[in-house]
Amino acid sequence: MPKPSARRFLLSACLLLAPLLAAAQAAAPAAVERVPNVRAITVKAQGGAVSEAFVRGFVAFRAGEPFSREAAASTVRALYATGRFSQAVVLPYLDPTTGEVDVEVVVEPRPALLSVAFRVTEGERELPEGSLGTLELEKIKLGEPLDLTALRQAELKLQAELRKKRPFTVVTSEVTGTPRGAVVVVRIRPG
């Protein structure tokens, strides 16, 4: 049998720790948050046709699995990395009755490049097409999704090449959207 001083110590320790244990036990269920499962995944394309199977190949979660923000962010990063989309968003909709999430993946495809035309102008008059030699935009391919950043980089590279012969040459482009894709007109003003 423990000594009276040890018994008093154990009793005091229990009395002091009991409220702390009760508070920790009460807080524990609140800290455990139920993660909703994905009920359904739908793909929606805005501004063009998209292969649903292609988009689903980059979705980082499946029906029946728990939904997470990390998986949604990973899905968006993967879709942008393909280079085929100018916009990609994951929209979760929580159903309050079942506690499950319906996920909508919304993508906006980049238009396919249909054609590239070069217009060389000096003042108000247009020069013949071959007046500056063979012109092309590097890394821009017909039929591929149009990347405006890559287009601008190709313009600058062409401008740098043309400025070797004519120092004040300016290269710009105009993109025109059509129902089937995009048409690019590159305007070159030699200096």
Summary of the structure (lengths in Angstrom):
residues: 191
radius of gyration: 31.4
end to end distance: 104.8
largest distance: 111.6
contacts: 476
relative contact order: 0.12
helix: 34%
strand: 31%
